Amino acid sequence: MENSFDGKVIWEDGGIVPMTTKQSDLPDILMEHGIGLKNVKNVADHYLGDMDIKIKTMCLKSQ
């Protein structure tokens, strides 16, 4: 899976995946933007797999 991004990566304290920087059109309502890297990591762990995040210029790649 590959995603383009603005080149800024923000990590939560102790986070295993970067935080989303996507803005909602309706700021008072939580909007989902996809399945999320945390969910991908949880599924990989559940099935004894692994997730590797590589950050390249303007591209975030998860394997």
VENNORZI-V988975 format. One record per run of one state. SS is the DSSP state (H for helix, E for strand, L for the rest). FROM is the first residue (numbers start at 1). TO is the last residue. If there is no record, write none. Layout:
BEGIN
ss->SS from->FROM to->TO
ss->SS from->FROM to->TO
END
This chain:
BEGIN
ss->L from->1 to->1
ss->E from->2 to->4
ss->L from->5 to->10
ss->E from->11 to->11
ss->L from->12 to->17
ss->E from->18 to->18
ss->L from->19 to->36
ss->H from->37 to->46
ss->L from->47 to->52
ss->E from->53 to->56
ss->L from->57 to->58
ss->E from->59 to->62
ss->L from->63 to->63
END
